[in-house]
Amino acid sequence: MARSFDELVAEAESASVDGWDFSWMEGRATEERPSWGYQRLMGEKLGQASAALDIQTGGGEVLAGAPAMPSVMVATESWPPNVAKATTLLRPRGVVVVVDQDEPPLPFADDAFDLVTSRHPATVWWGEVSRVLQPGGTYFAQHVGHSSVFELVEYFLGPQPKCVRRSRHYDDESAQVLAVGLDVVDLRFERLKVEFFDIGAVIYFLRKVIWMVPGFTVDQYRGQLRELHHQIEDEGPFVAHSSRFLIEARKR
């Protein structure tokens, strides 16, 4: 028997959103993965580095999957629950987790690293990335692109202006890269299908990815959530599309 709206809401509201692990959504939502395989490629880069920095590491889940670490490996994170989780996960791998508020400056000296990585950073301070990279060093990352999962965003917030939909566009990011003394050596973009099979998955996603619908609470959007719950029951999964781009840039 299908669970009620209230049951699904209660379950999703009580679930922990610490870290950057989405396993709670298994069987409740699906997302296509980019064809390039970021974690594998990142692992290859780390295996060739001597000193590396992973920015906004979340709970450290992605970095922890690397088969080998350079002799100097540092990760930054700002959210206290993630800091604790990342430290527990990464310290046995020899990774130092540094608390950083994701605002300039990065707490490292100039030319400190030959590799900087990041998966889905909320904000990239390109001048700081360039500063901490050695000449010839590499920034390698997977970013969330423009208008990602905007079908869901606009369901709750209504049509968004062009400037908001354009935010995080890979062309704009590339221009910022060039402006701080980095050259783009690889850039790939894909738009990927996302499906939500129940309203609990929607709630969990919006609680975890807090910038999608800023200030989201179930109480504030209960009416729209209930409508979407009935829509999913009647018509099937809610379909959206994420956007991702892989970027590799080298310091001149």
TILUMLUM-250426 format. One record per residue: y, x, z of N, C-alpha, C, O in turn. Coordinates in steps of 0.1 Angstrom, whole numbers, plus 5000, padded with zeros to 4 digits. Layout:
TILUMLUM-250426
YXZYXZYXZYXZ ...
END
This chain:
TILUMLUM-250426
498850085000500050005000501250095000501350195007 502250054992503550134991504250125004504350015011 504850235008505650235020506950175018507550175007 507550115029508750045028509950145027509850265030 511050095023512250175023512550235036512850355037 512550155047512850215060511850325064512250415071 510650305061509650415064509950545057509850645063 510250535044510550645036511850715041511950835042 512850635045514050695050513850765063514350875065 513150705072512850765085512150895083512450995090 511150905075510351025072511251135067511151255071 512051105057512951205050514051255060514451365059 514551165068515651205077515151295088515851375094 513851285092513251365103512751495098512451585106 512651515085512051635080513051755081514251735080 512551875085513351985086513852035072513052035063 515052075071515652125059515952275060516752325052 515452335070515652485072515052555061514052515055 515652675057515052765047515252705033516052615031 514652765024514752725010513452705003513152734992 512552635012511252605008511152445005511552375014 510752404993510752264989509352204990509152104983 508452264997507052224997506952075002505952004999 507952035011507851895016507851795005507351685006 508451834993508551734982507351734973507351664963 506351814976505151814967504551684966504251614977 504251634954503751504952504751394952504451274949 505951424956507051324956508151354946508951264943 508151474941509151514930508651634923507751704928 509051644910508651764902509951814895510851744892 509851944893510952014885510352114876509552204881 510652104863510252214854510852344858511952354864 510052454856510552584860511052664847510452644836 512052744849512452824837511352904832510452954839 511352924819510252994812510253144815509153204814 511353204820511353344822510653394835510253514835 510553314845509853354857510653454865510353574865 511753404872512653484879511953574889512253694890 511153524898510553594909509753714904509853824909 509053694893508253804887509153914882508954034884 510253874875511153974869511954044880512154164879 512353974890513054034901512154134908512554244912 510854104910509954194916509854324908509754434914 509854314895509754434886511054524888510954644889 512154454889513454534891513454604905513854714906 512954524915512954584929511954704929512254804936 510954704922509954814921510554934915509955044918 511654924908512255044901513555084909514055184905 513955014919515255044926514955134937513855144942 516055204942516055284954516755224965516355234977 517855144962518555064973518954934967519654934957 518554824973518854694967519354594978519154614990 520154504973520754394981520454264975520654234963 519854164983519654034979520653944986520653934998 521553884978522653804983522253654985521553604977 522653604997522353465000520853434998520353354990 520053505006518653505005517953375010516753355007 518753285016518153165021517153195032517553275041 515953135032514953175042514153295039513153325045 514553365028513853485024512553465016511853555013 512353335012511053305006510853374992509753424989 511953374984511853434971511653584972510753644966 512553644980512453794982511053834987510553944983 510553764997509353795003508153794993507153864996 508353734982507253724972507153854963506253864955 508153944965508154064957506954154961506754174973 506254214951505054294955505454424962504654484969 506654474958507054604964508554604967509354534959 508954674977510454684981510854824979510154924981 512154844975512754974975512855034989512654964999 513155164990513155235003514255175012514155175024 515355125005516455055012516554915007516854894995 516254815015516354675011517054595022516654585033 518154535017518954455026519154315020519154295008 519254215029519454075024520554015033520654045045 521453935027522453865034522153715034521553655025 522653645045522553505046523553455057523853525066 524053335055525153285064524653175073525153165084 523653095069523352975077522353015088521253065085 522652995101521853045112520353005111519553095113 519952885108518552855107517852945096516752985098 518552965085517953055075517953195079516953275076 518953245086518953385091517753405100517053505098 517453315109516253335117514953335109514053415112 514853235100513653235092513453355083512453405082 514553395077514553515068514153635076513353725071 514753655088514353775096512953775099512253885099 512353665103510953655107510053685095509053755096 510453645083509653655071509853795065508853855060 511053855066511353975058511254105067510954215061 511454095080511354215088510054285087510054415086 508954225086507654295084507554365071506754465070 508454325061508454395048509454515048509654575038 510154535060511054645060512454605055513254695053 512754475054514054425049514954405061514554335071 516154455060517254425071517954305066518554295055 518054195075518754075072520154085079520154105091 521154075071522554085077523253945076523253885066 523853905087524653785087525953805080526753895084 526153725070527353735062527853595058527053505055 529153575059529753435057529953395043530653305040 529353475033529553445019530953435015531353355006 531753515021533153535016533453685016532853765024 534353725007534753875006535253915020535953835027 535054045023534254145016532754135020532454095031 531954185012530554215016530554325026531354415024 529754325036529754425047529054555043528254605051 529354605032528754735027529754815020530854775015 529454945020530455045014530355034999529454974993 531355094992531455094978530155174973529655264979 529655134961528555204954527355224963526655324962 527055124971525955134981524555104975523555144980 524555024964523254974958523155004943524154994936 521955024939521755034925521154904919521054884907 520854804928520454674923520954564933520854584945 521554464928521954344935521254224929521354204917 520554144937519854024932520353904939520953914950 520053784933520353664940519653544932519753544920 519153454940518553334933519353214938519253174950 520053144929520853024932521953054942521952974952 522753154941523853174950524853054949525053004938 525353014960526352904961527652944954528252874946 528153064957529353124951529053274949528453344957 529553324937529353464934530753524934531653494927 530953624943532253694944532053824935531653924940 532353804922532053914913532654044916532054154913 533954044921534554174924533754244935533754374934 533254174944532454234955531054284950530654394954 530454214941529254264935529454394927528654484929 530554394920530854524912531154634922530754744920 531854604933532254714942531054774949531054904950 530054704953528954754960527854814951526954884955 527954794938527054844928527454994925528655014923 526455074924526755214918527055204903526555104897 527855294897527955294883526555304876525755384880 526355214867525055204860524155104867523055084863 524555054879523754964887523654824881524454794872 522754744885522454614879522554504888522154504900 523154394883523154264890522154174882522254164870 521154124889520054044883519853924891519553924903 520053804885520053684893519653554884519853564872 519253454891519153324885520153234891520153214903 520953174883522053084888521752934884521152904874 522252844893522352704889523452694879524552744882 523152624868524152614858525052484859524952424869 525852454849526752344849525952214848524952204842 526552114855526051974854524651964858523851884853 524252034868522852034872522551914881523151894891 521451844877521051714884522251614885522351544895 523051614875524251534876523951384874524751294877 522751354869522351214868522351154883522751044885 521851234892521751194906523151204912523551104920 523851304910525251324915526051204912526751144920 526051164899526951054894526350924898527150824898 525150914901524650784906525350744919525650634922 525550854928526250824940527750844940528450764947 528250934932529650964932530450904920531650904920 529750854910530350804898530650914888530451034891 531150874876531450974866532351094871533351064877 531951214868532751324873533651384862533251374850 534751434865535651484855535051604847534151674853 535651634836535051734827535151874834534151954833 536151894842536252024849535152044859534652154861 534751934865533651944875532251964868531452044872 532151894857530851904849530752044843529652094841 531952104840531952244834531752354845531352464841 531852324857531752424868530452494867529352434865 530452624868529252714868528752734854527552774852 529552704844529052724830528852874828529652964832 527752904821527453054819528453124811528653244812 529153064802530253124794531353174804531853284802 531753084813532753114822532353234832533153324835 531053224836530553334845530553464838530853564843 530153464825530153584817531553644816531653764817 532553564814533953614813534353684826535053784826 533953624838534253684851533553814853534053904858 532353824848531553944848532254054841532454164847 532754034829533454134821534754174828535054294827 535354084835536654114841536554214852537554274856 535354224858535254314870534554444867534054514876 534354474854533754604850532254594848531554704849 531654474846530254464844530054424829530854354824 528954464823528654414810527354334810526354374817 527354214804526154134804525154194794525454214782 523954214799522954274790521854174787521054194778 521754064795520753954792521353824798521853824809 521253714790521753584794520853484788520853474775 520253394796519353294790519653164798519853164810 519553054791519952924797518852824793518352814782 518452734803517552624800517952504808518452514820 517752384803517852264810516552204812515652194803 516252164824514852134829514751994835515651954842 513651924832513451794837513051784852512251864857 513751694859513451674873513051524875513751434869 512051494883511651364885511551334900510951414907 512051224905511951184919511051064920511450964913 509951074927508950964927509150864938508550754938 509950894948510250804959511650834965512150944963 512250734972513550754977513550864988514650924991 512450884995512350995005512651134999513351215005 512151154987512451284980513951294977514451404978 514551184973515951194970516751224982517651314982 516451164993517151185006516951335010517951395014 515751375010515451515014516251615005516851705011 516251594992516951684983518451684986519051794987 519051574989520451564991520851625005521951675007 519951615015520151675028520051825027520751895034 519251875018518952015017519952085008520452195011 520252024996521152084987522552014989522851924982 523252064999524351985005525551974996526451894998 525652064986526852054977526651954966527651924959 525551894964525351794954526251664956526951624948 526051614968526851494972527451534986526851504996 528551604986529151654998529251555009529751445007 528851595021528851505033527851385032528051285039 526851405024525851295023525251265036524751345043 525151135039524351075050523750945045524250885036 522650915051521950795047522750675050522850575043 523450675062524250555066525350535056525650415053 525950635051527150615042526650565028527350485022 525450595024524950555011523750465011523050455002 523550395022522350315024522250215013521150185008 523350145009523250044999522750094986521850034980 523350204982522950274969521450324970520750314960 521150374981519750424983518750314982517650334976 519050204988518150084988517950034973516850004969 519050034966519049994952518150094944517350044935 518350224946517650324939516150314943515250334934 515850284955514450264960513750154951512650174947 514450044950513849934942513749964927512849924920 514750044922514750084908513450174906512750154895 513250264915512050354913510750274914509850294906 510750174923509550094924509250014912508149994908 510349964906510249874894510049944881509349904872 510750064880510850134867510150264866510050324855 509750324877509150454878510150564882511250524887 509750684881510550794887512050794882512350764870 512950844891514250864887514351004880513851104886 514851014868514751134860516151194859517151124856 516251324862517451404861517151534854515951554850 518151614852517951744845518751854852519951844853 517951954857518652074863519052174852518452164841 519952254855520252364845520152494853520652514864 519652594846519452734851519852834841519552814829 520452944846520653054837520253184843520553214855 519653274836519253404840520353504835520753494824 520853584844521953674840521553814845521253834857 521653914837521554054840522854124835523154124824 523554194845524754264841524754404847524154424858 525254494840525254634844526654684846527554664838 526854764857528254824860528454934850527655024849 529654934845530055044836530155184843530455284837 
END
